[in-house]
Amino acid sequence: MSDVDPALARAVGYALTGGDPAPTGPAIRPEDLIGQLGGTERVRAHAAAVRAAGEPWPHPVPPELRSGLGAAQLHAAIERARQQIDPPPSRPVRRAAAPDADDLRLLREVPPHHGD
């Protein structure tokens, strides 16, 4: 992943922890940001506690931290970080079924003007 600028890192950090962590350096890798927030397990425990209390997680980012950031950029960065903390469950890959008689009939049908 590419580095994240400090303003975006602060906003993502707030979304993950509800606090205002100040990342160090001019740019930070997302993995390092989670490390600065206490690591995956700490953020995961925080998320579980917030959800158990019926609150939203990731936390809504206040306007002053969103200022100057694109909404899509912020959402994508939060989602990438959230997936590192709370990965989505894997789903089995479904194999395509062989076409049945109806499918084959539809595949043979062509409009009247086709092929003229």
Backbone as XML, in Angstrom:
<?xml version="1.0"?>
<chain id="A" units="angstrom">
  <residue number="1" name="MET">
    <atom name="N" x="0.832" y="-1.184" z="0.000"/>
    <atom name="CA" x="0.000" y="0.000" z="0.000"/>
    <atom name="C" x="0.872" y="1.241" z="0.000"/>
  </residue>
  <residue number="2" name="SER">
    <atom name="N" x="0.351" y="2.314" z="-0.505"/>
    <atom name="CA" x="1.116" y="3.549" z="-0.551"/>
    <atom name="C" x="1.038" y="4.272" z="0.789"/>
  </residue>
  <residue number="3" name="ASP">
    <atom name="N" x="1.928" y="5.231" z="0.952"/>
    <atom name="CA" x="1.937" y="6.016" z="2.176"/>
    <atom name="C" x="0.710" y="6.909" z="2.239"/>
  </residue>
  <residue number="4" name="VAL">
    <atom name="N" x="0.331" y="7.262" z="3.459"/>
    <atom name="CA" x="-0.833" y="8.098" z="3.714"/>
    <atom name="C" x="-0.337" y="9.421" z="4.276"/>
  </residue>
  <residue number="5" name="ASP">
    <atom name="N" x="-0.875" y="10.549" z="3.767"/>
    <atom name="CA" x="-0.425" y="11.841" z="4.281"/>
    <atom name="C" x="-0.907" y="12.014" z="5.723"/>
  </residue>
  <residue number="6" name="PRO">
    <atom name="N" x="-0.251" y="12.879" z="6.500"/>
    <atom name="CA" x="-0.560" y="13.014" z="7.922"/>
    <atom name="C" x="-2.017" y="13.396" z="8.211"/>
  </residue>
  <residue number="7" name="ALA">
    <atom name="N" x="-2.619" y="14.264" z="7.404"/>
    <atom name="CA" x="-4.009" y="14.655" z="7.652"/>
    <atom name="C" x="-4.940" y="13.457" z="7.485"/>
  </residue>
  <residue number="8" name="LEU">
    <atom name="N" x="-4.699" y="12.660" z="6.467"/>
    <atom name="CA" x="-5.514" y="11.468" z="6.245"/>
    <atom name="C" x="-5.257" y="10.449" z="7.353"/>
  </residue>
  <residue number="9" name="ALA">
    <atom name="N" x="-4.007" y="10.314" z="7.769"/>
    <atom name="CA" x="-3.673" y="9.381" z="8.849"/>
    <atom name="C" x="-4.369" y="9.780" z="10.143"/>
  </residue>
  <residue number="10" name="ARG">
    <atom name="N" x="-4.422" y="11.072" z="10.431"/>
    <atom name="CA" x="-5.121" y="11.534" z="11.648"/>
    <atom name="C" x="-6.597" y="11.190" z="11.572"/>
  </residue>
  <residue number="11" name="ALA">
    <atom name="N" x="-7.221" y="11.419" z="10.411"/>
    <atom name="CA" x="-8.646" y="11.136" z="10.247"/>
    <atom name="C" x="-8.916" y="9.641" z="10.384"/>
  </residue>
  <residue number="12" name="VAL">
    <atom name="N" x="-8.079" y="8.813" z="9.768"/>
    <atom name="CA" x="-8.258" y="7.361" z="9.872"/>
    <atom name="C" x="-8.028" y="6.911" z="11.308"/>
  </residue>
  <residue number="13" name="GLY">
    <atom name="N" x="-7.005" y="7.456" z="11.948"/>
    <atom name="CA" x="-6.748" y="7.127" z="13.347"/>
    <atom name="C" x="-7.930" y="7.464" z="14.236"/>
  </residue>
  <residue number="14" name="TYR">
    <atom name="N" x="-8.556" y="8.608" z="13.986"/>
    <atom name="CA" x="-9.741" y="8.981" z="14.760"/>
    <atom name="C" x="-10.872" y="7.992" z="14.504"/>
  </residue>
  <residue number="15" name="ALA">
    <atom name="N" x="-11.069" y="7.626" z="13.247"/>
    <atom name="CA" x="-12.142" y="6.693" z="12.912"/>
    <atom name="C" x="-11.952" y="5.355" z="13.616"/>
  </residue>
  <residue number="16" name="LEU">
    <atom name="N" x="-10.713" y="4.927" z="13.761"/>
    <atom name="CA" x="-10.448" y="3.633" z="14.375"/>
    <atom name="C" x="-10.497" y="3.659" z="15.889"/>
  </residue>
  <residue number="17" name="THR">
    <atom name="N" x="-10.113" y="4.787" z="16.494"/>
    <atom name="CA" x="-9.982" y="4.823" z="17.960"/>
    <atom name="C" x="-10.919" y="5.792" z="18.659"/>
  </residue>
  <residue number="18" name="GLY">
    <atom name="N" x="-11.468" y="6.743" z="17.922"/>
    <atom name="CA" x="-12.302" y="7.764" z="18.563"/>
    <atom name="C" x="-11.472" y="8.859" z="19.198"/>
  </residue>
  <residue number="19" name="GLY">
    <atom name="N" x="-10.162" y="8.775" z="19.083"/>
    <atom name="CA" x="-9.256" y="9.779" z="19.611"/>
    <atom name="C" x="-8.603" y="10.545" z="18.483"/>
  </residue>
  <residue number="20" name="ASP">
    <atom name="N" x="-7.643" y="11.351" z="18.799"/>
    <atom name="CA" x="-6.965" y="12.165" z="17.796"/>
    <atom name="C" x="-5.471" y="11.876" z="17.842"/>
  </residue>
  <residue number="21" name="PRO">
    <atom name="N" x="-5.048" y="10.708" z="17.352"/>
    <atom name="CA" x="-3.615" y="10.413" z="17.377"/>
    <atom name="C" x="-2.864" y="11.289" z="16.392"/>
  </residue>
  <residue number="22" name="ALA">
    <atom name="N" x="-1.663" y="11.671" z="16.755"/>
    <atom name="CA" x="-0.836" y="12.494" z="15.875"/>
    <atom name="C" x="0.240" y="11.609" z="15.264"/>
  </residue>
  <residue number="23" name="PRO">
    <atom name="N" x="0.081" y="11.206" z="14.002"/>
    <atom name="CA" x="1.109" y="10.373" z="13.382"/>
    <atom name="C" x="2.413" y="11.134" z="13.237"/>
  </residue>
  <residue number="24" name="THR">
    <atom name="N" x="3.500" y="10.395" z="13.255"/>
    <atom name="CA" x="4.805" y="11.027" z="13.114"/>
    <atom name="C" x="5.278" y="10.915" z="11.680"/>
  </residue>
  <residue number="25" name="GLY">
    <atom name="N" x="6.072" y="11.866" z="11.249"/>
    <atom name="CA" x="6.642" y="11.840" z="9.910"/>
    <atom name="C" x="5.738" y="12.498" z="8.887"/>
  </residue>
  <residue number="26" name="PRO">
    <atom name="N" x="6.301" y="12.825" z="7.711"/>
    <atom name="CA" x="5.528" y="13.496" z="6.674"/>
    <atom name="C" x="4.483" y="12.594" z="6.033"/>
  </residue>
  <residue number="27" name="ALA">
    <atom name="N" x="4.732" y="11.309" z="5.963"/>
    <atom name="CA" x="3.775" y="10.346" z="5.414"/>
    <atom name="C" x="3.957" y="9.052" z="6.187"/>
  </residue>
  <residue number="28" name="ILE">
    <atom name="N" x="2.915" y="8.266" z="6.252"/>
    <atom name="CA" x="2.948" y="7.066" z="7.073"/>
    <atom name="C" x="2.283" y="5.923" z="6.319"/>
  </residue>
  <residue number="29" name="ARG">
    <atom name="N" x="2.820" y="4.742" z="6.459"/>
    <atom name="CA" x="2.185" y="3.574" z="5.846"/>
    <atom name="C" x="0.996" y="3.168" z="6.715"/>
  </residue>
  <residue number="30" name="PRO">
    <atom name="N" x="-0.088" y="2.664" z="6.112"/>
    <atom name="CA" x="-1.257" y="2.262" z="6.903"/>
    <atom name="C" x="-0.918" y="1.246" z="7.995"/>
  </residue>
  <residue number="31" name="GLU">
    <atom name="N" x="-0.011" y="0.311" z="7.710"/>
    <atom name="CA" x="0.363" y="-0.684" z="8.716"/>
    <atom name="C" x="1.023" y="-0.018" z="9.920"/>
  </residue>
  <residue number="32" name="ASP">
    <atom name="N" x="1.845" y="1.004" z="9.658"/>
    <atom name="CA" x="2.510" y="1.719" z="10.738"/>
    <atom name="C" x="1.503" y="2.523" z="11.555"/>
  </residue>
  <residue number="33" name="LEU">
    <atom name="N" x="0.476" y="3.058" z="10.907"/>
    <atom name="CA" x="-0.554" y="3.805" z="11.626"/>
    <atom name="C" x="-1.231" y="2.907" z="12.651"/>
  </residue>
  <residue number="34" name="ILE">
    <atom name="N" x="-1.592" y="1.709" z="12.250"/>
    <atom name="CA" x="-2.245" y="0.790" z="13.188"/>
    <atom name="C" x="-1.282" y="0.453" z="14.326"/>
  </residue>
  <residue number="35" name="GLY">
    <atom name="N" x="0.000" y="0.321" z="14.025"/>
    <atom name="CA" x="0.986" y="0.099" z="15.071"/>
    <atom name="C" x="1.056" y="1.273" z="16.047"/>
  </residue>
  <residue number="36" name="GLN">
    <atom name="N" x="0.988" y="2.504" z="15.533"/>
    <atom name="CA" x="1.011" y="3.684" z="16.390"/>
    <atom name="C" x="-0.242" y="3.779" z="17.255"/>
  </residue>
  <residue number="37" name="LEU">
    <atom name="N" x="-1.316" y="3.152" z="16.795"/>
    <atom name="CA" x="-2.565" y="3.174" z="17.560"/>
    <atom name="C" x="-2.605" y="2.071" z="18.616"/>
  </residue>
  <residue number="38" name="GLY">
    <atom name="N" x="-1.552" y="1.297" z="18.722"/>
    <atom name="CA" x="-1.494" y="0.250" z="19.737"/>
    <atom name="C" x="-1.539" y="-1.154" z="19.167"/>
  </residue>
  <residue number="39" name="GLY">
    <atom name="N" x="-1.626" y="-1.264" z="17.866"/>
    <atom name="CA" x="-1.627" y="-2.571" z="17.227"/>
    <atom name="C" x="-3.020" y="-3.077" z="16.917"/>
  </residue>
  <residue number="40" name="THR">
    <atom name="N" x="-3.027" y="-4.115" z="16.117"/>
    <atom name="CA" x="-4.283" y="-4.685" z="15.628"/>
    <atom name="C" x="-5.176" y="-5.153" z="16.768"/>
  </residue>
  <residue number="41" name="GLU">
    <atom name="N" x="-4.610" y="-5.878" z="17.719"/>
    <atom name="CA" x="-5.423" y="-6.434" z="18.810"/>
    <atom name="C" x="-6.062" y="-5.341" z="19.663"/>
  </residue>
  <residue number="42" name="ARG">
    <atom name="N" x="-5.321" y="-4.281" z="19.931"/>
    <atom name="CA" x="-5.862" y="-3.188" z="20.751"/>
    <atom name="C" x="-7.009" y="-2.497" z="20.026"/>
  </residue>
  <residue number="43" name="VAL">
    <atom name="N" x="-6.831" y="-2.215" z="18.747"/>
    <atom name="CA" x="-7.885" y="-1.552" z="17.986"/>
    <atom name="C" x="-9.083" y="-2.484" z="17.830"/>
  </residue>
  <residue number="44" name="ARG">
    <atom name="N" x="-8.823" y="-3.774" z="17.619"/>
    <atom name="CA" x="-9.913" y="-4.754" z="17.517"/>
    <atom name="C" x="-10.720" y="-4.811" z="18.816"/>
  </residue>
  <residue number="45" name="ALA">
    <atom name="N" x="-10.041" y="-4.789" z="19.964"/>
    <atom name="CA" x="-10.733" y="-4.804" z="21.255"/>
    <atom name="C" x="-11.564" y="-3.534" z="21.435"/>
  </residue>
  <residue number="46" name="HIS">
    <atom name="N" x="-11.004" y="-2.392" z="21.023"/>
    <atom name="CA" x="-11.743" y="-1.128" z="21.100"/>
    <atom name="C" x="-13.006" y="-1.197" z="20.237"/>
  </residue>
  <residue number="47" name="ALA">
    <atom name="N" x="-12.858" y="-1.719" z="19.024"/>
    <atom name="CA" x="-14.003" y="-1.833" z="18.123"/>
    <atom name="C" x="-15.084" y="-2.718" z="18.724"/>
  </residue>
  <residue number="48" name="ALA">
    <atom name="N" x="-14.696" y="-3.830" z="19.325"/>
    <atom name="CA" x="-15.670" y="-4.735" z="19.942"/>
    <atom name="C" x="-16.399" y="-4.055" z="21.095"/>
  </residue>
  <residue number="49" name="ALA">
    <atom name="N" x="-15.660" y="-3.295" z="21.904"/>
    <atom name="CA" x="-16.292" y="-2.598" z="23.031"/>
    <atom name="C" x="-17.266" y="-1.529" z="22.549"/>
  </residue>
  <residue number="50" name="VAL">
    <atom name="N" x="-16.876" y="-0.800" z="21.513"/>
    <atom name="CA" x="-17.745" y="0.253" z="20.974"/>
    <atom name="C" x="-19.012" y="-0.362" z="20.388"/>
  </residue>
  <residue number="51" name="ARG">
    <atom name="N" x="-18.864" y="-1.433" z="19.629"/>
    <atom name="CA" x="-20.032" y="-2.099" z="19.038"/>
    <atom name="C" x="-20.936" y="-2.685" z="20.120"/>
  </residue>
  <residue number="52" name="ALA">
    <atom name="N" x="-20.341" y="-3.254" z="21.172"/>
    <atom name="CA" x="-21.125" y="-3.833" z="22.266"/>
    <atom name="C" x="-21.947" y="-2.760" z="22.973"/>
  </residue>
  <residue number="53" name="ALA">
    <atom name="N" x="-21.432" y="-1.540" z="22.996"/>
    <atom name="CA" x="-22.159" y="-0.429" z="23.609"/>
    <atom name="C" x="-23.226" y="0.145" z="22.677"/>
  </residue>
  <residue number="54" name="GLY">
    <atom name="N" x="-23.329" y="-0.415" z="21.473"/>
    <atom name="CA" x="-24.330" y="0.052" z="20.515"/>
    <atom name="C" x="-23.928" y="1.296" z="19.757"/>
  </residue>
  <residue number="55" name="GLU">
    <atom name="N" x="-22.655" y="1.630" z="19.789"/>
    <atom name="CA" x="-22.147" y="2.811" z="19.079"/>
    <atom name="C" x="-21.580" y="2.399" z="17.730"/>
  </residue>
  <residue number="56" name="PRO">
    <atom name="N" x="-21.497" y="3.332" z="16.789"/>
    <atom name="CA" x="-20.939" y="2.990" z="15.478"/>
    <atom name="C" x="-19.412" y="2.885" z="15.526"/>
  </residue>
  <residue number="57" name="TRP">
    <atom name="N" x="-18.906" y="1.901" z="14.811"/>
    <atom name="CA" x="-17.470" y="1.771" z="14.607"/>
    <atom name="C" x="-17.254" y="1.341" z="13.177"/>
  </residue>
  <residue number="58" name="PRO">
    <atom name="N" x="-16.368" y="1.947" z="12.444"/>
    <atom name="CA" x="-15.467" y="3.039" z="12.797"/>
    <atom name="C" x="-16.224" y="4.304" z="13.195"/>
  </residue>
  <residue number="59" name="HIS">
    <atom name="N" x="-15.577" y="5.074" z="14.052"/>
    <atom name="CA" x="-16.173" y="6.302" z="14.556"/>
    <atom name="C" x="-16.377" y="7.312" z="13.424"/>
  </residue>
  <residue number="60" name="PRO">
    <atom name="N" x="-17.466" y="8.084" z="13.470"/>
    <atom name="CA" x="-17.619" y="9.175" z="12.497"/>
    <atom name="C" x="-16.507" y="10.203" z="12.694"/>
  </residue>
  <residue number="61" name="VAL">
    <atom name="N" x="-15.913" y="10.635" z="11.614"/>
    <atom name="CA" x="-14.798" y="11.579" z="11.679"/>
    <atom name="C" x="-15.367" y="12.995" z="11.720"/>
  </residue>
  <residue number="62" name="PRO">
    <atom name="N" x="-14.961" y="13.812" z="12.712"/>
    <atom name="CA" x="-15.500" y="15.179" z="12.805"/>
    <atom name="C" x="-15.053" y="16.050" z="11.628"/>
  </residue>
  <residue number="63" name="PRO">
    <atom name="N" x="-15.848" y="17.081" z="11.325"/>
    <atom name="CA" x="-15.562" y="17.937" z="10.164"/>
    <atom name="C" x="-14.166" y="18.545" z="10.161"/>
  </residue>
  <residue number="64" name="GLU">
    <atom name="N" x="-13.641" y="18.923" z="11.316"/>
    <atom name="CA" x="-12.316" y="19.562" z="11.332"/>
    <atom name="C" x="-11.208" y="18.605" z="10.902"/>
  </residue>
  <residue number="65" name="LEU">
    <atom name="N" x="-11.399" y="17.296" z="11.093"/>
    <atom name="CA" x="-10.409" y="16.325" z="10.624"/>
    <atom name="C" x="-10.644" y="15.924" z="9.167"/>
  </residue>
  <residue number="66" name="ARG">
    <atom name="N" x="-11.875" y="16.114" z="8.674"/>
    <atom name="CA" x="-12.183" y="15.799" z="7.270"/>
    <atom name="C" x="-11.820" y="16.942" z="6.337"/>
  </residue>
  <residue number="67" name="SER">
    <atom name="N" x="-11.596" y="18.129" z="6.875"/>
    <atom name="CA" x="-11.329" y="19.308" z="6.067"/>
    <atom name="C" x="-10.135" y="19.086" z="5.140"/>
  </residue>
  <residue number="68" name="GLY">
    <atom name="N" x="-10.354" y="19.325" z="3.858"/>
    <atom name="CA" x="-9.295" y="19.193" z="2.864"/>
    <atom name="C" x="-9.106" y="17.784" z="2.332"/>
  </residue>
  <residue number="69" name="LEU">
    <atom name="N" x="-9.873" y="16.837" z="2.847"/>
    <atom name="CA" x="-9.763" y="15.451" z="2.380"/>
    <atom name="C" x="-10.960" y="15.124" z="1.502"/>
  </residue>
  <residue number="70" name="GLY">
    <atom name="N" x="-10.743" y="14.393" z="0.449"/>
    <atom name="CA" x="-11.840" y="13.944" z="-0.384"/>
    <atom name="C" x="-12.642" y="12.869" z="0.339"/>
  </residue>
  <residue number="71" name="ALA">
    <atom name="N" x="-13.955" y="12.898" z="0.191"/>
    <atom name="CA" x="-14.812" y="11.929" z="0.870"/>
    <atom name="C" x="-14.476" y="10.504" z="0.441"/>
  </residue>
  <residue number="72" name="ALA">
    <atom name="N" x="-14.285" y="10.283" z="-0.847"/>
    <atom name="CA" x="-13.976" y="8.942" z="-1.341"/>
    <atom name="C" x="-12.603" y="8.488" z="-0.844"/>
  </residue>
  <residue number="73" name="GLN">
    <atom name="N" x="-11.642" y="9.411" z="-0.839"/>
    <atom name="CA" x="-10.298" y="9.092" z="-0.362"/>
    <atom name="C" x="-10.354" y="8.677" z="1.107"/>
  </residue>
  <residue number="74" name="LEU">
    <atom name="N" x="-11.088" y="9.433" z="1.920"/>
    <atom name="CA" x="-11.196" y="9.131" z="3.344"/>
    <atom name="C" x="-11.904" y="7.799" z="3.554"/>
  </residue>
  <residue number="75" name="HIS">
    <atom name="N" x="-13.014" y="7.608" z="2.862"/>
    <atom name="CA" x="-13.766" y="6.366" z="3.016"/>
    <atom name="C" x="-12.910" y="5.158" z="2.628"/>
  </residue>
  <residue number="76" name="ALA">
    <atom name="N" x="-12.186" y="5.262" z="1.525"/>
    <atom name="CA" x="-11.342" y="4.152" z="1.070"/>
    <atom name="C" x="-10.233" y="3.855" z="2.081"/>
  </residue>
  <residue number="77" name="ALA">
    <atom name="N" x="-9.617" y="4.882" z="2.628"/>
    <atom name="CA" x="-8.539" y="4.683" z="3.597"/>
    <atom name="C" x="-9.069" y="4.048" z="4.881"/>
  </residue>
  <residue number="78" name="ILE">
    <atom name="N" x="-10.235" y="4.490" z="5.342"/>
    <atom name="CA" x="-10.837" y="3.893" z="6.542"/>
    <atom name="C" x="-11.197" y="2.443" z="6.273"/>
  </residue>
  <residue number="79" name="GLU">
    <atom name="N" x="-11.745" y="2.170" z="5.106"/>
    <atom name="CA" x="-12.133" y="0.792" z="4.772"/>
    <atom name="C" x="-10.922" y="-0.124" z="4.686"/>
  </residue>
  <residue number="80" name="ARG">
    <atom name="N" x="-9.822" y="0.344" z="4.091"/>
    <atom name="CA" x="-8.595" y="-0.470" z="4.038"/>
    <atom name="C" x="-8.093" y="-0.780" z="5.438"/>
  </residue>
  <residue number="81" name="ALA">
    <atom name="N" x="-8.083" y="0.228" z="6.298"/>
    <atom name="CA" x="-7.617" y="0.024" z="7.673"/>
    <atom name="C" x="-8.576" y="-0.891" z="8.429"/>
  </residue>
  <residue number="82" name="ARG">
    <atom name="N" x="-9.877" y="-0.717" z="8.224"/>
    <atom name="CA" x="-10.869" y="-1.541" z="8.905"/>
    <atom name="C" x="-10.706" y="-3.003" z="8.514"/>
  </residue>
  <residue number="83" name="GLN">
    <atom name="N" x="-10.396" y="-3.252" z="7.250"/>
    <atom name="CA" x="-10.219" y="-4.629" z="6.807"/>
    <atom name="C" x="-8.958" y="-5.260" z="7.381"/>
  </residue>
  <residue number="84" name="GLN">
    <atom name="N" x="-7.968" y="-4.447" z="7.710"/>
    <atom name="CA" x="-6.777" y="-4.982" z="8.384"/>
    <atom name="C" x="-7.119" y="-5.369" z="9.817"/>
  </residue>
  <residue number="85" name="ILE">
    <atom name="N" x="-8.008" y="-4.610" z="10.440"/>
    <atom name="CA" x="-8.400" y="-4.857" z="11.824"/>
    <atom name="C" x="-9.433" y="-5.981" z="11.895"/>
  </residue>
  <residue number="86" name="ASP">
    <atom name="N" x="-10.414" y="-5.924" z="11.019"/>
    <atom name="CA" x="-11.580" y="-6.808" z="11.062"/>
    <atom name="C" x="-11.824" y="-7.351" z="9.659"/>
  </residue>
  <residue number="87" name="PRO">
    <atom name="N" x="-10.999" y="-8.318" z="9.200"/>
    <atom name="CA" x="-11.126" y="-8.780" z="7.816"/>
    <atom name="C" x="-12.483" y="-9.417" z="7.544"/>
  </residue>
  <residue number="88" name="PRO">
    <atom name="N" x="-12.989" y="-9.221" z="6.331"/>
    <atom name="CA" x="-14.276" y="-9.840" z="6.000"/>
    <atom name="C" x="-14.117" y="-11.354" z="5.917"/>
  </residue>
  <residue number="89" name="PRO">
    <atom name="N" x="-15.186" y="-12.096" z="6.228"/>
    <atom name="CA" x="-15.081" y="-13.553" z="6.139"/>
    <atom name="C" x="-14.896" y="-13.982" z="4.689"/>
  </residue>
  <residue number="90" name="SER">
    <atom name="N" x="-14.130" y="-15.018" z="4.509"/>
    <atom name="CA" x="-13.931" y="-15.507" z="3.148"/>
    <atom name="C" x="-15.143" y="-16.340" z="2.748"/>
  </residue>
  <residue number="91" name="ARG">
    <atom name="N" x="-15.490" y="-16.243" z="1.488"/>
    <atom name="CA" x="-16.615" y="-17.007" z="0.957"/>
    <atom name="C" x="-16.084" y="-18.020" z="-0.042"/>
  </residue>
  <residue number="92" name="PRO">
    <atom name="N" x="-16.686" y="-19.201" z="-0.058"/>
    <atom name="CA" x="-16.224" y="-20.183" z="-1.037"/>
    <atom name="C" x="-16.563" y="-19.714" z="-2.449"/>
  </residue>
  <residue number="93" name="VAL">
    <atom name="N" x="-15.709" y="-20.067" z="-3.373"/>
    <atom name="CA" x="-15.935" y="-19.723" z="-4.773"/>
    <atom name="C" x="-16.895" y="-20.754" z="-5.353"/>
  </residue>
  <residue number="94" name="ARG">
    <atom name="N" x="-17.973" y="-20.266" z="-5.943"/>
    <atom name="CA" x="-18.953" y="-21.169" z="-6.534"/>
    <atom name="C" x="-18.574" y="-21.442" z="-7.978"/>
  </residue>
  <residue number="95" name="ARG">
    <atom name="N" x="-18.655" y="-22.686" z="-8.341"/>
    <atom name="CA" x="-18.364" y="-23.072" z="-9.721"/>
    <atom name="C" x="-19.634" y="-22.920" z="-10.537"/>
  </residue>
  <residue number="96" name="ALA">
    <atom name="N" x="-19.466" y="-22.528" z="-11.765"/>
    <atom name="CA" x="-20.602" y="-22.381" z="-12.662"/>
    <atom name="C" x="-21.180" y="-23.762" z="-12.969"/>
  </residue>
  <residue number="97" name="ALA">
    <atom name="N" x="-22.496" y="-23.846" z="-12.939"/>
    <atom name="CA" x="-23.174" y="-25.106" z="-13.258"/>
    <atom name="C" x="-23.236" y="-25.282" z="-14.774"/>
  </residue>
  <residue number="98" name="ALA">
    <atom name="N" x="-23.250" y="-26.503" z="-15.203"/>
    <atom name="CA" x="-23.389" y="-26.796" z="-16.635"/>
    <atom name="C" x="-24.767" y="-26.334" z="-17.097"/>
  </residue>
  <residue number="99" name="PRO">
    <atom name="N" x="-24.880" y="-25.819" z="-18.307"/>
    <atom name="CA" x="-26.184" y="-25.355" z="-18.779"/>
    <atom name="C" x="-27.183" y="-26.513" z="-18.883"/>
  </residue>
  <residue number="100" name="ASP">
    <atom name="N" x="-28.411" y="-26.245" z="-18.438"/>
    <atom name="CA" x="-29.448" y="-27.268" z="-18.552"/>
    <atom name="C" x="-30.172" y="-27.102" z="-19.893"/>
  </residue>
  <residue number="101" name="ALA">
    <atom name="N" x="-31.247" y="-27.853" z="-20.097"/>
    <atom name="CA" x="-31.963" y="-27.844" z="-21.387"/>
    <atom name="C" x="-32.502" y="-26.452" z="-21.712"/>
  </residue>
  <residue number="102" name="ASP">
    <atom name="N" x="-33.049" y="-25.744" z="-20.712"/>
    <atom name="CA" x="-33.585" y="-24.395" z="-20.962"/>
    <atom name="C" x="-32.476" y="-23.428" z="-21.361"/>
  </residue>
  <residue number="103" name="ASP">
    <atom name="N" x="-31.332" y="-23.516" z="-20.693"/>
    <atom name="CA" x="-30.207" y="-22.645" z="-21.035"/>
    <atom name="C" x="-29.745" y="-22.897" z="-22.471"/>
  </residue>
  <residue number="104" name="LEU">
    <atom name="N" x="-29.650" y="-24.151" z="-22.837"/>
    <atom name="CA" x="-29.213" y="-24.496" z="-24.191"/>
    <atom name="C" x="-30.207" y="-23.991" z="-25.240"/>
  </residue>
  <residue number="105" name="ARG">
    <atom name="N" x="-31.503" y="-24.110" z="-24.947"/>
    <atom name="CA" x="-32.525" y="-23.609" z="-25.863"/>
    <atom name="C" x="-32.380" y="-22.105" z="-26.047"/>
  </residue>
  <residue number="106" name="LEU">
    <atom name="N" x="-32.171" y="-21.385" z="-24.960"/>
    <atom name="CA" x="-32.008" y="-19.926" z="-25.041"/>
    <atom name="C" x="-30.743" y="-19.545" z="-25.806"/>
  </residue>
  <residue number="107" name="LEU">
    <atom name="N" x="-29.706" y="-20.316" z="-25.642"/>
    <atom name="CA" x="-28.464" y="-20.030" z="-26.360"/>
    <atom name="C" x="-28.616" y="-20.233" z="-27.871"/>
  </residue>
  <residue number="108" name="ARG">
    <atom name="N" x="-29.506" y="-21.157" z="-28.278"/>
    <atom name="CA" x="-29.733" y="-21.415" z="-29.693"/>
    <atom name="C" x="-30.649" y="-20.369" z="-30.331"/>
  </residue>
  <residue number="109" name="GLU">
    <atom name="N" x="-31.475" y="-19.726" z="-29.511"/>
    <atom name="CA" x="-32.405" y="-18.737" z="-30.060"/>
    <atom name="C" x="-31.647" y="-17.486" z="-30.497"/>
  </residue>
  <residue number="110" name="VAL">
    <atom name="N" x="-32.045" y="-16.969" z="-31.636"/>
    <atom name="CA" x="-31.482" y="-15.713" z="-32.129"/>
    <atom name="C" x="-32.624" y="-14.853" z="-32.647"/>
  </residue>
  <residue number="111" name="PRO">
    <atom name="N" x="-32.492" y="-13.553" z="-32.586"/>
    <atom name="CA" x="-33.538" y="-12.686" z="-33.115"/>
    <atom name="C" x="-33.722" y="-12.943" z="-34.609"/>
  </residue>
  <residue number="112" name="PRO">
    <atom name="N" x="-34.927" y="-12.653" z="-35.151"/>
    <atom name="CA" x="-35.189" y="-12.909" z="-36.573"/>
    <atom name="C" x="-34.208" y="-12.204" z="-37.500"/>
  </residue>
  <residue number="113" name="HIS">
    <atom name="N" x="-33.720" y="-11.029" z="-37.134"/>
    <atom name="CA" x="-32.824" y="-10.277" z="-38.031"/>
    <atom name="C" x="-31.363" y="-10.719" z="-37.899"/>
  </residue>
  <residue number="114" name="HIS">
    <atom name="N" x="-31.068" y="-11.569" z="-36.962"/>
    <atom name="CA" x="-29.697" y="-11.984" z="-36.723"/>
    <atom name="C" x="-29.246" y="-12.981" z="-37.803"/>
  </residue>
  <residue number="115" name="GLY">
    <atom name="N" x="-28.115" y="-12.725" z="-38.409"/>
    <atom name="CA" x="-27.545" y="-13.647" z="-39.377"/>
    <atom name="C" x="-28.014" y="-13.435" z="-40.804"/>
  </residue>
  <residue number="116" name="ASP">
    <atom name="N" x="-28.858" y="-12.454" z="-41.045"/>
    <atom name="CA" x="-29.316" y="-12.201" z="-42.420"/>
    <atom name="C" x="-28.328" y="-11.380" z="-43.176"/>
  </residue>
</chain>
